[in-house]
Amino acid sequence: MINFEKFELSNGLTVIVHEDKSTPLVAMNILYKVGARDEDPEQTGFAHLFEHLMFGGSINIPSYDEPLQKAGGENNAFTNNDFTNYYLTIPAANLETGFWLESDRMLSLAFTEKSLEVQRNVVVEEFRQRYLNQPYGDAWLKLRPLAYKVHPYQWATIGKEVSHIENATLQDVKNFFKKWYAPNNAILTLAGNCSVETAKELCKKWFEPIPAVNLTERNLPKEPKQTEMRRLEVKADVPSDQLYLAFHCCSRYDKDFYATDLLSDVLSRGKSSRLYQQLVKDKKLFTDIGAYMLGDLDESLILIEGKVSDGLNPSDAEEAVFEVIEELKKGISDKELDKIKNKAYSTLLFSEMSIANKALNLAYYEMLGDAEIANQQETIYNSIKSSDILNIANSILTKENCSVLTYLSNHHA
């Protein structure tokens, strides 16, 4: 249970405070409701480029990291298809330094050609290293456009192609910032040794003067129902054949999300799960296999990915995956359901141990509609019955709802 108080500033910034006097630190989290899905299809990778630019200095503070480190703080950030998240942890005595830093970059980044050039090179290098020059690194660059035909989830957070980042101009970047980086499109959470009174005082001083913007209403195209299996085969210099099976599933807002999440756990949570037991241990068709749900805000995907054992035909291995799926559709025992629920609880509890995670969780659930949902997770998972999971399995784990990406290693004859 995370106790918190919530208030809103006159400029629309939502603020959530979880006071914890047992720690000398405060975690500060700012979630901006902008991700890769909000990009222009001809200018992708901007949300992620921004995550880098936000550390390149703001209007009154040339270096973000230096004053934070002097104050004993540390920070990081991440971007995904739905939102961008910045977080720092700092000794409570120096909390105002965090407010000064975060408010200044929300107010205005120091947009210079030099800063853009530096960060653009960093991102281009990351694109090449992590996505293009690594075995299976481009899997998402191939899988997303295979599974999504109209929704902007068809590109990865890094972007569709390197040229989109290379060609980003200063004006393009400024426009993107002005459109999304505003108090009324953000959620600020504080967890740790900070009272609500202190939070209100500091927010009034540092964030309230920042003007709100007119937010553009999102009007993202809805992905049509997939009606036939899609396939893509890639021959590449990879150590072994690898299979990816992507099935469309519900959005994070959907009541079916929790049953779908548990379904991916039945398939692949731990060494005693069905895919691992049957296909790795017993039949030795794969050397490793896993399943997970992406949990995107819009209609998402369940992924099954596995490394095929040497000398075996990937299509036989794929067929065996569908056999496990068909068997699952016949039933899930109470014992199996209890086991995966217990694992889900332990993950939930673990995710609430640090103040940084508490701050992130509160911001995330507030974005979903209400921070209080963070405290309802265990009850919701507990209410899921095996029939709920089987209904989902029968409706989404079908061949016509599946996109298959196969990597064939060059070692093939």
N, C-alpha and C positions, 0 to 999 in steps of 0.2 A: 504493500500500500504506500503510494507516494502522496503525502499531504501537500497541498499547494494553494496559493491564492493567485487570482488572475485579475488584471485590470487592463484598460485600453487607454492609450494617449489620444489627445485630440486629433493627431495626424493619422490615426488608424493603426498605430503599432500595437500589436497584442503583446502583453508582458505577463509571464508566468513565473512565480517565485516559490521555490521549495526550500524552506529554511532547515538547515541541519547544523546544529551548534557543535556536533561532535568532531567536526573537521576544521582545520585552520584555513581551508581553501574555499574558493568559489569557482564553479564551472559556469561559463557564460556561453550560450549557444544562440546563434542567429541563423534561422532557417529562412531562406528566400524562396518563395513559391515560383521558381523558374528552373526548368531543366531542358534537356535536349529536345523534348517534344515541342518546345515553344520556339524553335528555330525555324528560319526560312529554309526550305529544302535545298536552296542554292547556296546557303551560307550556314553550313552545319559545323558543330564543334565550338560554337560561341560560348555556350554556358560553361563549358569546361575551360575554355581560354580565359574566361572571366575569373574563374576560381584562382587562376595564376595571377591575373592582372591585379586582383584585390590585394596582393602582397607587394605590389610594385611601388607603393607609396601613394599617399593621398594629399589633398590640397595643402594641409598644414603640417603634415608629417612625412618627411621624405623617405624614412625607412620604417616599416611596420614592426619588423622583428626585434630591432635593437632596443627600443624602450620597453618592450614586453619582457625581453630576457633580463634586462636590468632590474625589472620589478619582480623577477623570480617566476615569470609566467611561461607557459608553452602553449603552442597553438597548432591547429591544422584545419583542413577543409576537405570536403569531397563533393562531387557532382554526380548526379545520375540522370535518368531520363525525365524525372518528375520534379526534382528540387535540388537546390544547392545549399550546402550546410557549412557554416564556419563555427569553430569552437575554440575556446581557450580555457585554461585553468590557471588561476592566479591566487597568491596569498590574499586572504580577505582584507588585510590592511592596505593592500595596493589595488583594490578593486576598481577605483576610479580610473586608473591607467587603462584598464580594459574598456571602460565606457568611452574614454577619450579616443582610443584607437578605433573602436568599432563605429562610433558615431561619425568620426571624420571620414571614414571610407564609405559610409552609407551616404553622407552628404555629398561628397564628390571625390572621385578618384583623380589623381594627377595624370591626366591623359597626355602622354608625350610620345613622340615617335620612337624615342629611345626605349622607353618602358615597353611599348608594344613590340618593338623589334626583339628585345631580350626574351619576353615571354612567348612570343610567336615561335622563336627558335627552340625554346624549351619544349613546347607542345609538339612541334614538328618532330623533334628528336624522340619524344616519348611515343608518338604515333609510329615512327619507324622501328624503334627498339622493341616496344611491347606488342605491337600489332602486326607489323610486316616482316620483321626479321626473327620471329620466334616460332618454333613448331606449334601449330594450331592457333597461333596468335590472332590470325584473321578470321577465326571461326565465327565470331559475332558479326563481323563485317559481311559475312556470307549468309549467315543464318537469319539475321533480322529481315533483310529484303526478301528472303525466301518465304518467311512466315507472314510478314506484313506487306500488303500491297498498297494500302492507301494511308494508314495511320502513321504519324511521324515516329513511332517506335521502329520504323524500318531502318533507322540508322542508329549506330552506337553513340555513346556520349562523346567519344573522341572525334566523331564526325564521319561523314561518308568517305571523304578523300582528303589527302594532305593539302591539295590545292585550295580548299575552302579556307584553311587557316593561313596558308601562305599569302593569299590574296586579300586577307582582311585589312581594310583601311581603318585609319583612326576614326573617321566619321561613322563607319559601320559599327565600330565598337562603342562609340559614344551613344549612338541611337539605341543600341541594345541595352546599355546601362540605364539610360533615362526611362526606358519603357518598363523595366522590371525591378530595378534596385531602388525600392522606395519603402518608407515605413509601413504604408498600408498594404504592402505585399510581403511583409516579413513577420516573423514570430520570434520574440526574444525571450529566452528562458534563463533563469538563474537557479543554480542548485548548490547549496553549501551554506557557509557561515555568513549569511546576508539576510537581514530582516526585510519585511515588506516595506517598512518606512524608509529604510536606506535605499531600497530599489526605486521607490517612487521619487525620492529626492534626486537621485542620480539620473533617472530617466527624464525627469522634468528639465534638468539642467542640460543634459547632453543630447537627448533624442527628440524632445518635444519641438525644438525650433526647426527641425528638418521638415520641409514641406511634403505633403502627400502628392501623388500624381494621379492623373486620370488613367485608371487601369483599363487596358483593352480586354474586352470579354473574350475568353477562349472559345474558339469554334472549331475544334479539331474534328477531322473526318472520322467517322466510325468504321472500323474494319468489318467488311462483310463476312458472313459465315463461310468458312472454308468447306468445300464440298468434295474435294478429291485430294488424294495424297500428292505431295510435291516432293521432288527429289533433286539433289544436286550432288554430283560426284566430283571430288577434287583429287588430282594426283599431285603429291607434294613431297618435299624432302623432310618427312617426319619419321620418328623412330618406329611407329607401328600404326596399323589401321585404327581409325577412331570413328565412332558413330555418335551422332547427335540426333535425337528425336524430339521435336518441339510440338506440343499440343496446345491449342488455344484454350484459355480458361477465363474465369471471371475477373473483374476488377477488384482492387483492394477495398472498395466501398461496399461490395456485394456481400450479402449475408452468407453466401456460399464460400467465401474466402477461407474460413476456418476449416471447413470440411475438406476443401481442396488442399490446404496446407498439410493436414493430417494424412491425406491420400499420398502426397509425395513422401511423407515419413514412412508410411506402411511399405512403400516400394523400396525405400533406401535409407532409413535412419539406422546407421550402425551395422556391425558385422552380422547381426542376426536377422536383418531385414530380408525381404523376399528376393530382390534382385541379386544381392550379394551371395546369399546362401545357395540359390539355385544355379546362378550363371557363373559365379566365380569359384565357389567352393566345390559344388557338386559336379557341374558339367564342364567346368574349366574353359568356357567359351570366351570369357573376358578375364583380363588380369586385374581390372578395376572397373567398377560401375557405380553410378550415383544418380539420384533424381532430386530435383528441387523445384520450387515454385519461385518465380521472380517477384511476385507481389507488387507489380506496378499499379499506379493509381487507375489507369484505364485498363481495358481488357488485356490480360496478361498471358504468360506462357508457363506450362510445366515442362521442364527439360529432363530428358534422360540422356546421360552421356557415358560412354564406356570405351575403354581400350580393348580392342579385339585381340585375343591370343594369337601369337605367331602361327602362320600356316593355316589359319582357319578362314573360311569365306565370310566376309562381313554380312552377306545377305542371310546366311544361316544363323549368324549371331543375332541379327535383327529379328528374324522369325521367332527365335527363342524368347526375345523380349516380349513379343506379342503373346506368346504362350503364357508367360508369367502374368501378363495383364489379364488375359481371359480367365485364368485361374482365380485371380484376385476378385474378379467380378462375381464369383460364386459365393463369396462370403469372407467375413473377417471375424475372428473369434473375440470374445470379450477380453481374454487374456492379452491378445495382440493389441487391441485397442487401448487397454489400460497402460500397457508398456509404452506405446508411443505418446500417450497423453502425459505420462510421468516424465518422459524425455522433454516434451514440449514445456512442461512446468519448470524443469530444472534450467532450461535455456532462458526462460522468462526471468527466473530469480537471479540467474547469473548476470543477465543484461541490466539488472537494477542495482548491482553492487556498487558501481562507481558513481560519483556525483556527475561525471561527464555523461555517462549513459543515461542517468535520470533526466538530465537537462535535454538530451537529444530525444528521449522517449516522449517527454511532455510536449516538446515542439512538434514532433511527428504526429502524435495523436490529435493535437490541436489542429494541425493541417487537415487531418481526416474529418474534423468536425467538432471534436471536444477532447481536451486533454484528459478528462475523466475516464475516457475509454482505456487509458493505460492501466487503470485499476480494475478493469472488468475482464481482462484477458483470460485469467484462470477460469472464471465462471463461464465465459463463452466457450472455451475449449472443452470444459467439463460437460457442457450440454450437448456436445456432438455425439450422435449415435452412429453405430456402424452402418445402419441403413442410409444415413446422410452421405457417408463416404462412398458407399456402393452406387448410389444414384448418380453422384458426380462421375465416378469411374465409368459407368455405363454411358453417360452422355458425352464425355470429352475424350476418353482414351480409346479413340477409334482410328482406323487407318485413314478415313477421309478427312479427319481433323489433324492430320500429322504431316509435318515437314521434316524430311530426313536429309541430313548432310552427312556424307561419308568421305572421310579422308583416306585415300589409298596411299600407302607408303611406296616410295620408289623402289623398295626392295622387291616388289612384286616382279615376277618373271614377265 
